[in-house]
Amino acid sequence: MNLRTTLPTVLCAAAALLLAGCASARAPQRYGMVIGVKPEKLEYYKELHAKPWPGVVKMIRDCNIRNYSIYLKQVDEQHWYLFSYFEYTGKDFKKDMARMAKDPETQRWWKETDPCQTPIPTHARDEWWSKMEEVFHSE
């Protein structure tokens, strides 16, 4: 066996397998959502998120959510909105969200955050945070 000719062949084959595995990996689903925040609750909401509870952060991760951010925007003197962005890397979003909703610490967290929020006027009956349509993405 000639190492000079065999090694490049083996390396090329390994690289091809690695690339094939990467190509078949599922791309994350991206989510953008919006909700109102009550002006009188804004500072408390920000305080909560400055020091999120470790169990809540762990549950978010355990439910296949990555790259999660929440942004704040004041639209006029009375209206503040929260915009969230995250990537879902799992296989069953509804199942993972149901799992999160059953978690006792997440439920306690929501008892703190929900009174700070108010759904936007066009929210669907079955949603708290309103899903947004992605109209552009660039890697």
Order of alpha helices (4+ residues) and beta strands (2+ residues): alpha-beta-alpha-alpha-beta-beta-alpha-alpha-beta-beta
